[in-house]
Amino acid sequence: MVRDCAVLAINGVDGLTTLKAFVVLNVGSTGSEETTLQLQDYVKGRLLPHKYPRIVTYVSELPKTGSGKIDRQSLLKSQ
């Protein structure tokens, strides 16, 4: 279902640090509340419960640096 993703720690509206996932879906998959819950459940089954992303944002592409790595600074600016 997921083609690419990046997870960043951000400051939430309550001042606490939380995890936000930027997800690029495969063709044919749609970013819905149901998809978000499926992805969160998948991660919860593989990581400790407090490590799953509380916020999931669907994007068409992740920004890349000149060397092809995910440009996390651009993602932080875009939120």
DRENKE-11383 format. One record per residue (C-alpha): x, y, z. Coordinates in Angstrom, 2 decimals, decimal comma, always signed. Example, Ala and Ser with C-alpha at 12.3 -4.5 7.8 and 13.67 -1.06 7.14 Angstrom:
BEGIN
+---------+---------+---------+
:      xx :      yy :      zz :
+---------+---------+---------+
:  +12,30 :   -4,50 :   +7,80 :
:  +13,67 :   -1,06 :   +7,14 :
+---------+---------+---------+
END
This chain:
BEGIN
+---------+---------+---------+
:      xx :      yy :      zz :
+---------+---------+---------+
:   +0,00 :   +0,00 :   +0,00 :
:   +2,88 :   +2,40 :   +0,84 :
:   +5,48 :   +3,33 :   -1,76 :
:   +7,55 :   +5,70 :   +0,39 :
:   +7,35 :   +7,41 :   +3,76 :
:   +9,20 :   +9,60 :   +6,23 :
:   +8,47 :  +10,04 :   +9,93 :
:   +9,49 :  +13,18 :  +11,79 :
:   +9,21 :  +14,35 :  +15,39 :
:   +7,24 :  +17,61 :  +15,56 :
:   +5,93 :  +19,86 :  +18,29 :
:   +2,18 :  +19,42 :  +18,63 :
:   -0,34 :  +22,13 :  +19,46 :
:   -0,15 :  +21,06 :  +23,12 :
:   +3,63 :  +21,69 :  +23,17 :
:   +4,46 :  +17,98 :  +23,35 :
:   +6,61 :  +16,20 :  +20,79 :
:   +4,69 :  +13,79 :  +18,58 :
:   +5,43 :  +11,75 :  +15,46 :
:   +4,11 :  +12,73 :  +12,04 :
:   +4,31 :  +10,42 :   +9,03 :
:   +4,45 :  +11,71 :   +5,46 :
:   +3,22 :   +8,85 :   +3,27 :
:   +3,31 :   +8,31 :   -0,49 :
:   +0,78 :   +5,64 :   -1,44 :
:   +1,03 :   +3,19 :   -4,32 :
:   -1,20 :   +3,69 :   -7,34 :
:   -4,68 :   +2,47 :   -6,53 :
:   -4,48 :   +3,21 :   -2,80 :
:   -6,35 :   +6,15 :   -1,33 :
:   -5,51 :   +8,24 :   +1,70 :
:   -8,55 :   +7,89 :   +3,94 :
:   -9,22 :   +7,63 :   +7,65 :
:   -9,49 :   +3,86 :   +7,23 :
:   -6,09 :   +3,73 :   +5,51 :
:   -4,59 :   +5,79 :   +8,33 :
:   -5,95 :   +3,40 :  +10,95 :
:   -4,64 :   +0,39 :   +9,01 :
:   -1,17 :   +1,92 :   +8,78 :
:   -1,13 :   +2,86 :  +12,47 :
:   -2,24 :   -0,65 :  +13,48 :
:   +0,47 :   -2,16 :  +11,27 :
:   +3,15 :   -0,04 :  +12,94 :
:   +1,78 :   -0,70 :  +16,44 :
:   +2,14 :   -4,44 :  +15,79 :
:   +5,83 :   -4,07 :  +14,99 :
:   +7,04 :   -1,28 :  +17,28 :
:   +6,43 :   -0,22 :  +20,84 :
:   +2,98 :   +1,40 :  +21,13 :
:   +4,33 :   +4,89 :  +21,87 :
:   +6,39 :   +4,90 :  +18,65 :
:   +3,56 :   +4,91 :  +16,12 :
:   +2,85 :   +8,20 :  +14,26 :
:   -0,16 :  +10,02 :  +15,67 :
:   -0,46 :  +12,22 :  +12,57 :
:   -0,43 :  +10,84 :   +9,01 :
:   -0,27 :  +13,15 :   +6,00 :
:   -0,57 :  +11,82 :   +2,46 :
:   +1,65 :  +13,45 :   -0,17 :
:   +2,18 :  +12,74 :   -3,86 :
:   +6,00 :  +12,74 :   -3,57 :
:   +8,59 :  +13,23 :   -0,85 :
:  +11,07 :  +16,06 :   -1,48 :
:  +14,59 :  +14,81 :   -2,18 :
:  +18,02 :  +16,38 :   -1,84 :
:  +20,54 :  +16,49 :   -4,68 :
:  +21,97 :  +13,17 :   -3,49 :
:  +18,52 :  +11,49 :   -3,57 :
:  +17,89 :  +11,40 :   +0,18 :
:  +14,62 :  +12,57 :   +1,74 :
:  +14,77 :  +16,31 :   +2,43 :
:  +13,47 :  +16,37 :   +5,99 :
:  +13,97 :  +20,13 :   +6,33 :
:  +11,55 :  +20,73 :   +3,43 :
:   +9,00 :  +18,44 :   +5,09 :
:   +9,28 :  +20,35 :   +8,35 :
:   +8,75 :  +23,66 :   +6,53 :
:   +5,71 :  +22,30 :   +4,64 :
:   +3,77 :  +21,28 :   +7,74 :
+---------+---------+---------+
END
